[in-house]
Amino acid sequence: MAERILVAYATRYGSTAEVAEAIGDELQKVGAEVDVRPVDEIQDLSPYRAAVIGSPIYMGKWLPEPQVFIEKNQQSLRTIPVAYFSVGLTVTDRSPEILRNAEASMDAVRLLVNPVEVGIFPGKLENSGLSFTDRTIIKMIRAKTGDFRDWGAVRAWAQAVYRKIAAA
């Protein structure tokens, strides 16, 4: 069996990619061999003994790219431990309702491949890199800008995922 762990992600403006890199770094610190790659660059899952897959939450849902990746590779993914993570601005408020909605963003992929663990993390919003449409939406909903990511929570989650993967 392969010994590498795949950390695959989709990102719109880079925040989820940075979270994926932090997860990969933490997995490496505990001794795993890790590849961190965008989902659209992955052709073959055979080198991996586990996968961690993430997406930003955009308009209440995951981006289409990771969903398509999971659907296309669901047979292979069902044979290895899989964890999902979501990154979103709404989860800076960790209320039960907000967290339920964030979990619901993963419903479609959970039906395809049931994960051993899920993580939900606050994201980052900087107006400078946004498209005109996204800037307009952000202005309309009066979203706060800034970096709300909790790197300690990301690292702790990656360690918990590794323990579950190692036990599988």
C-alpha positions in Angstrom: 0.0 0.0 0.0 1.1 3.5 -0.8 2.4 5.6 2.2 1.7 9.1 0.9 -1.1 11.3 2.0 -2.8 13.6 -0.5 -4.0 17.0 0.5 -6.1 18.2 -2.4 -8.0 21.5 -2.5 -9.8 24.0 -4.6 -9.4 27.7 -4.0 -10.9 30.9 -5.3 -8.5 33.5 -4.0 -5.8 31.5 -2.2 -6.9 31.3 1.4 -8.0 27.6 1.1 -4.7 26.8 -0.6 -2.8 28.3 2.3 -4.9 26.2 4.8 -4.2 23.1 2.7 -0.4 23.9 2.9 -0.6 24.2 6.7 -2.4 20.9 6.9 0.3 19.3 4.7 3.1 20.8 6.8 1.5 19.5 10.0 1.1 16.0 8.5 4.8 16.1 7.5 5.8 17.1 11.0 4.2 13.9 12.4 6.1 11.8 9.9 3.8 11.5 6.9 4.9 11.9 3.3 2.5 14.5 1.8 1.6 16.0 -1.5 -0.4 19.2 -1.5 -2.0 19.9 -4.8 -5.0 21.5 -6.5 -7.7 19.0 -7.3 -7.6 19.8 -11.0 -3.9 18.7 -11.1 -4.5 15.2 -9.7 -4.7 12.3 -12.2 -3.8 9.2 -10.2 -4.7 8.3 -6.6 -2.8 5.0 -6.5 0.3 6.6 -4.7 -1.9 7.6 -1.7 -2.9 5.8 1.4 -5.3 8.6 2.5 -6.7 11.9 1.2 -7.6 15.2 2.8 -9.8 17.3 0.5 -10.9 20.9 1.0 -12.8 23.7 -0.6 -13.9 27.2 0.3 -17.5 27.7 1.1 -18.9 30.0 -1.6 -22.5 31.0 -1.6 -23.2 28.2 0.9 -21.6 25.4 -1.1 -18.3 23.9 -2.0 -16.7 24.9 -5.3 -17.6 22.5 -8.2 -14.0 21.4 -8.8 -13.6 19.3 -5.6 -17.1 17.9 -6.0 -16.3 16.7 -9.5 -12.9 15.3 -8.3 -14.6 13.3 -5.6 -17.4 12.1 -7.9 -14.9 11.1 -10.6 -12.6 9.3 -8.1 -15.2 8.0 -5.7 -14.3 4.3 -6.2 -10.7 4.9 -5.3 -11.5 7.3 -2.5 -13.8 4.7 -0.9 -10.9 2.4 -0.4 -8.8 4.8 1.7 -9.4 7.1 4.7 -10.7 10.5 3.5 -11.1 13.8 5.5 -12.8 16.9 4.3 -12.3 20.5 5.3 -14.1 23.7 4.5 -12.9 27.3 4.7 -15.4 30.2 5.0 -15.9 33.7 6.3 -19.2 32.9 7.9 -17.7 30.5 10.3 -15.8 33.3 12.2 -19.0 33.3 14.2 -18.9 29.7 15.6 -22.6 29.6 16.4 -24.4 26.2 16.1 -26.5 27.4 13.2 -23.5 28.8 11.3 -21.6 25.5 11.9 -24.6 23.4 10.8 -24.8 25.5 7.6 -21.0 25.0 7.0 -21.4 21.3 7.5 -24.2 21.3 5.0 -21.8 22.7 2.4 -20.2 19.2 2.4 -23.5 17.2 2.1 -23.1 16.4 -1.6 -19.5 15.0 -1.2 -20.4 13.2 2.0 -23.0 11.2 0.1 -20.2 10.2 -2.4 -17.5 9.3 0.1 -18.1 9.3 3.9 -15.1 11.1 5.6 -13.3 9.9 8.7 -13.2 13.5 9.9 -14.4 17.0 8.8 -12.9 20.4 9.6 -14.5 23.8 9.3 -12.2 26.8 9.5 -12.6 30.6 9.2 -11.0 32.1 6.1 -9.5 35.3 4.9 -11.0 38.1 2.8 -9.0 40.8 1.1 -10.8 43.1 -1.3 -7.8 43.8 -3.4 -7.9 40.5 -5.2 -11.6 40.0 -5.6 -13.5 40.0 -8.9 -15.9 42.9 -9.5 -18.8 40.6 -8.9 -17.4 39.3 -5.6 -16.5 42.8 -4.4 -20.1 43.8 -5.1 -21.5 40.8 -3.1 -19.1 41.5 -0.2 -20.2 45.2 -0.2 -23.9 44.2 -0.3 -23.6 41.7 2.6 -21.3 44.0 4.5 -18.7 41.2 5.1 -15.7 42.0 7.3 -12.4 41.9 5.6 -9.3 40.5 7.3 -7.5 37.2 8.0 -9.7 35.2 10.4 -7.8 31.8 10.0 -6.9 30.1 13.3 -3.7 28.3 12.5 -3.6 26.5 15.9 -7.0 25.0 15.1 -5.9 24.0 11.6 -2.7 22.3 13.0 -4.7 20.5 15.8 -7.2 19.2 13.3 -4.4 17.9 11.0 -2.9 16.0 13.9 -6.3 14.5 14.8 -6.8 13.5 11.1 -3.4 11.9 11.1 -4.3 9.8 14.2 -7.5 8.6 12.5 -5.6 7.8 9.2 -2.9 6.0 11.1 -5.5 3.9 12.9 -7.3 3.0 9.7 
